[in-house]
Amino acid sequence: MKEFNLPALEYCSLERATRFIGAGCEVEDLLHWAEIGAINLSYKITSSVNAYVYFDDININVAKYILNFIESDHYTYIPISDNSTILSTDFRHCATIDDVVSSLTEVSDKPVIKAYIKGIWDISKYTINNKLSSPYTELAFSPLGNSYLKCNAILNNPEFGISLSDLLISKKAISIILGSDNKLRTMPMISDASRLLEKEKLDNKKDISNTVANNRASLIKSLLAVHYGDDVANNPRKFIENKDSEICKDFQLKGIRLPSGKTVAEWLKDAEIDLT
């Protein structure tokens, strides 16, 4: 059977990314890296969302670019990157660069417009409100992919939210995770993914001492026993997945994200400690 080398996807779901990355990576790990700013997650805007778009260039350069896309009495569709687009009516009556500059600086000395954003965007800022079904709110976006104009989009609607299942991750973000020595590496072809995962598994077995891993797990289990009792130490998943448990409340109070119950249980499954 002929083997085809398919290029890696430009973006994908978090679940698919964890399968590709391997090495025990879970969705919670991706969320953690996004929260500390190591990577950006992404979002596909299928219906137009209203935002203020702030450009990171001088007025004349932004105006020259936008002028190429103006059509009278219509929305101006402006491609911002390979994957991100904005739509605006601010330029319907603009015929010259000076007209565009005037529209760009109507509310600020720096270029900014009110527009609709569409396509795939990186999430550059967000707030998490776990009381909501779509907990990612107070959002700001930046273009995904090769940018033609650098900008940031701040949503006008503070109630707009993104659910966990709608979060995406880009090829660039996955490359950052898979990189070494702070250098990006080229994403492999999809057909090479299984070979990459097998290589990473072998590398991990060589690099991580079983003794060190077991000692670390025993220490975590001991700390759980000291602070929360033997039941939590022996069955952490049950308590971590109960939002009303003491351990969950303590972590929420400190503003610290708990790893998933499944992850902690996996860490501690081989830990040996005398709790008597």
N, C-alpha and C positions, 0 to 999 in steps of 0.2 A: 504494500500500500504506500502511495506517495506521501511524503511528509511535507506539510506546509508550515512555514514560519510566519505566523500571524503577528503583526505588531502589537505591543502592549496597549491596553486601552488608555485613553487620555484621562478618564476618571471612572470610578466604579463605586459600588456600595462598600460600607465599612466591613460587612461580613465577607464579601469576596476578597477584600484587601487582606484580611487576616489569614485567609486560606493561602493566598499567594505569598505573603511574607513568611508564614510558618514560624518555626522556633518558639511555639507556645504563645504567639501574639494573640491577644483578644481585643474585642471592641473597646473594652475599658482602657486598654493601653493606648489606643489611638485617641480616645477622648482625653486621657491624661496629658499626652504629648501636645494636643491642641490647646489644652487649658494653660499649660506653662509656656506656650508660645513657640515650641520647637517646630511645629508644623501648622499649616492652616487646613481646616476642613473646607468643603465646598458645598454649594447648593444650586439646584437647577430651578430657575424661575420660569415656570411654564405660562403663567399669566402675568401681565405687566404689573409691576409694583412701583409705587410712587416714591421718589427719593430726591434728596439734594445731592448733586454730583459735584465734587470739588476736584479741580484739575491741579496737577503738580507741575505745571509748566507756565511760562510767561504768556500773557494774554495773546500776543500776536501769533505765537506758534499754534496755540489751541484754535484760534480763529481761522488761520489758514487751513488747518486740517478739516474743521467742521464745514467750511464754505464749500468744500468739494461734494457734500452730500445734501445740500439744501435744495428742496423742491418747494416752490411757492404753493401756499394754501394746503400743505400736507404736513404730516408729522415728518420730522427730519430723523431718519434712521442712521445712527452713527455707530459703526463698528469700533469698539474700544480695544478688543483683543481677538484672538482666534475664536474665542468662545463667548464673549460678552458684548452686549449691544445696549445702547440707550436710545430712547425715542423722546423727542421734545418738540413742542410747538413754539418755543421761544424764538425760533429763527425764521418763521414763516414770511416775514416781511424784510428779511435781510438780503441785500444784493451785493454788498461789498465787505471787505475785511473789517472796515471801521464799524459797519452795522453790527457785525458779529461780536466785535469787542465790546460795543455798547451793551448788547444783550448779556454778555458774559459778566460784565461788571455793574449790572444794575443794582445789586444788593451788596456788593463787596468790591474792594479794590482788586482782589484776586479772582480768577475765573471760576464761577460757580453757576450752575443752572438747576432748575427744577425739571425733572425728567422721569420717564418710566424706564426701568431697567429690565432686561430680559436675558435669557441664556444661562450659562454656567458661570458662577462667580465664586471667588474665594471669600470665606467669612473671616474678616480681619479683626472684628471686635464683636463681642456678644456678652449677654448676661444670662445666667441659668436660674430659672424659677421652677423648681420641681413641683410646685403646686399646679402647674399648667400642663395640659396634655401635649402642648407644643412648647417645651420649656426654654428653648433658645430664643431670647428676645433682645430688644435694644440693639439691633443689628447694624453693623457696618460691613460693606463689601469692597473688595478690590478685584480688578479683572483677572480672570484665569487664563493662563497661557501667554503667548507672545503679545505684549501690549503695544498698541499703536499710540495710545495716549495714556499716561499714568494718571490715575484718579482714585478717589474714594467715594463711595455712595453711602449716604446716611439715610435710612428709611424715615419717612414722615409719620408712619403709623406705629406708635409705641406698642400697640396690641398685636402686631404681626409677630408670629412665632414659627419656629421650625421644630418638627418632631425628630426624635432620634432616628427613626427609620428613614427619614428623608435626607439625612446627612450623607455626603459623598466625600471621597478622597481622590485627589488628583495623582497623576503619574509622577509629578514632581515631588509631592509630599511622600509618596512611597519610596522614591529614590533617596530622599533624605534619610528615611528610616533604615534603608538597606545599605547606606553608604558607610564608609569607614574613614577614620582620621579626618573627619569633618569635610570629606570630599564626596561630591555626588558621583555615582557611577551610572553608566548607561543602563537603562532598563532592559532586561533580557526579553527575548521573544517568548511568547506564550508557550510555544512548544518546548522551550528550554526550562520552563518553570519547575517541572518535577525534578530535573537534574539539579537545579539550584537548591531546591529544598533538601534533597538528599545530602548535598555537600554541606549545607548549613547544619544539618543534624549531626553529621560527623565532626564538623568543626566544634560544635557546642560540647560534644562528648569529650573532646580533647581539652577544651579550654576550661571547663567547669569541673572542679573536683567534687566527687560524690561526698567526700568527707566534709568539705566546706559547706556544701548545700544542706546536708543533714544537720550539721551543727547550727546553721542559720535557722532551719525549720524548728529545731528543738528550742532555740532561744525564743522564737515567736510564740511557740506553744506554751512555754514557761510563763511568758509575760501575760498571755491571755488567761492562764490559770491564776496568776497572782492578782490580776485586776478584775477579772470577770467570773472566775470560778471554773471548776473542772468541766462542767457541762459545755461551756463555751469553747474551752480548749479542745475537747474531744469531738465536738460537733459544731465547728464555727459557721458552717454554711447555714444551718437552721437559724442562727441568731442574726447573722449579717443580712439575711434576706427578710428579716422581720424588722420593718422600719420603726416599730415601737420598742425594740430591745434597747437595753442600756448602752451597749456598744455603739449602736447606730446613733442614738441621741448624743452620746459623747463626741463622736466624730462630727456630727452636724453642728454641735455647739462650737467646736473649734474651727469649723469651716474647712475640714479636711475630707477629701474624697476617700471612701473605703474601697479597697479592691472588691471585686465580686466575691460572693460566698463560694462559688465554684472554684475561683482562683485560689483563695486561701486554703480551702479544703485540699486542693491539689498540692499546694506547697507542703502541707502538714501530713500528708497521707503516710509518709515513711518516717516521720519524726518519732523517736523513741525517748520517752521521759518518764521517770517515776513520779507519779502524782500522789502517791500515798504519804 
